[in-house]
Amino acid sequence: MNPAIVVVFSLTGHTRRVGAEIAQRLGCTIVEITEPRPRRGSLAYLRSGFEALFGRLPRIKPIDQNLRDFSLLVIGTPVWVGHMSSPVRSFLSTHRGDIADLAAFCTMGGRDPAKTFTDVAAVAGRLPVATFATSEHELGSPQHAAGLDGFIATIRAQREGG
């Protein structure tokens, strides 16, 4: 069994960037959630907010990995109106029974991530072993690096049984 996989949805690229940092540090694969109908233009933000607020499950494309082959899923989502993104909600709903352990991270414009992580746990059916939130203006900063270091350390400690 492979140790971990990072799966992200990213509209602006911020979540993808953080996911790539995490995958590199964990030495694992990163996969991106995609949709048959990409979100573009100003209406994309309205659609995204509506779907997140009302818990919608948009169609997503299947990924080319079997989550049952991994002992840890690290899921990454942007925060949309205080909630996880709707494509991540669809992904977790679809793969709920395939997840062994879960860690979660989010990128945000500034909102409190507590509701986002509560949503992730509820939809996935398990509490994350580690969580990490970073704001868009923190990316690349010492605060971001310290938070990411703590997230990776928590994951590694949990994976090593302590």
C-alpha positions in Angstrom: 0.0 0.0 0.0 1.3 3.4 -0.9 1.7 5.8 2.0 -0.1 8.9 0.8 -1.8 10.7 -2.1 -2.6 14.4 -2.3 -5.8 15.3 -4.1 -6.7 19.0 -4.7 -9.2 21.2 -6.4 -8.0 24.6 -7.4 -9.8 27.4 -9.2 -7.0 30.1 -8.9 -3.9 27.9 -8.5 -3.3 28.6 -4.8 -4.6 25.3 -3.5 -2.7 23.5 -6.3 0.5 25.3 -5.3 0.2 24.3 -1.6 -0.8 20.7 -2.6 2.4 20.5 -4.7 4.5 21.6 -1.7 2.8 18.9 0.5 3.3 16.2 -2.1 6.9 17.1 -2.5 7.6 17.0 1.2 5.7 13.7 1.6 7.3 12.3 -1.5 3.9 11.3 -2.9 1.6 11.7 -5.9 -0.6 14.7 -6.4 -3.9 14.5 -8.4 -6.2 17.3 -9.3 -10.0 17.1 -9.2 -11.4 18.4 -12.5 -14.9 19.0 -13.8 -16.4 18.3 -17.3 -17.6 22.0 -17.3 -14.7 24.2 -16.2 -15.4 27.3 -14.1 -14.5 30.4 -16.1 -15.2 34.1 -15.9 -17.0 36.2 -13.3 -20.0 33.8 -13.2 -17.7 31.1 -12.0 -17.4 32.8 -8.6 -21.2 33.2 -8.2 -21.7 29.5 -9.2 -19.0 28.4 -6.8 -20.3 30.4 -3.9 -23.9 29.1 -4.5 -22.8 25.5 -4.7 -20.7 25.7 -1.6 -23.3 27.5 0.4 -26.0 25.0 -0.4 -23.9 21.8 -0.4 -24.3 21.1 -4.1 -22.5 18.1 -5.7 -21.3 19.1 -9.1 -20.2 16.5 -11.6 -16.4 15.8 -11.5 -14.2 13.7 -13.7 -12.9 10.4 -12.2 -9.3 10.4 -11.1 -6.8 7.8 -12.4 -5.9 6.5 -8.9 -7.6 4.0 -6.6 -7.8 5.6 -3.1 -7.9 2.1 -1.6 -4.2 1.8 -2.6 -3.2 4.6 -0.2 -3.1 4.7 3.5 -3.6 8.5 3.7 -5.6 10.9 1.6 -4.4 14.5 1.9 -7.3 16.6 0.5 -7.0 20.2 -0.4 -9.7 22.7 -1.0 -10.2 26.4 -1.4 -12.6 28.0 1.1 -15.8 29.2 -0.7 -18.1 31.3 1.5 -16.9 29.5 4.6 -17.2 26.0 3.2 -15.2 23.5 1.3 -15.4 23.8 -2.5 -18.3 21.9 -4.1 -15.9 19.8 -6.3 -14.1 18.6 -3.2 -17.5 17.8 -1.6 -18.4 15.7 -4.7 -15.1 13.9 -4.5 -15.3 13.1 -0.8 -19.0 12.0 -1.2 -18.0 9.7 -4.0 -15.0 8.2 -2.3 -16.1 8.2 1.3 -15.8 4.4 1.6 -12.3 4.4 0.0 -10.5 6.6 2.5 -8.2 5.0 5.1 -6.8 8.0 7.0 -7.4 11.7 6.1 -5.6 14.9 6.4 -7.0 18.2 5.1 -5.7 21.6 4.1 -7.4 24.7 2.7 -6.5 28.0 1.1 -8.6 31.0 1.8 -9.0 34.7 1.3 -9.3 35.3 5.0 -12.2 33.4 6.5 -12.0 31.1 9.6 -11.4 27.6 8.3 -13.1 25.8 11.2 -16.4 25.3 9.3 -14.5 24.0 6.2 -12.7 21.3 8.2 -16.0 20.4 10.0 -17.6 20.0 6.5 -14.6 17.8 5.3 -14.9 15.5 8.3 -18.7 15.2 8.0 -18.7 14.4 4.3 -15.6 12.1 4.5 -17.0 10.3 7.6 -13.8 10.7 9.6 -11.8 13.3 11.4 -8.6 14.5 9.7 -5.4 13.4 11.5 -4.0 16.8 10.7 -5.3 20.1 9.3 -3.6 23.2 7.8 -5.1 26.5 6.6 -3.3 29.3 4.8 -4.5 32.5 3.4 -3.7 33.7 -0.1 -1.6 36.6 1.3 0.4 34.2 3.5 1.6 32.0 0.6 5.4 31.9 0.6 5.7 33.8 3.9 7.5 32.5 7.1 4.0 32.1 8.7 2.9 29.8 5.8 6.2 27.8 6.0 5.8 27.3 9.7 2.2 26.2 9.4 3.1 23.8 6.6 6.1 22.4 8.7 3.7 21.7 11.6 1.2 20.0 9.3 3.8 17.7 7.8 5.3 17.0 11.2 1.8 16.0 12.5 1.2 13.7 9.6 4.6 12.1 9.9 4.1 11.6 13.7 0.7 10.0 13.1 2.1 7.8 10.4 4.9 6.6 12.6 2.4 5.8 15.4 3.1 8.5 17.8 
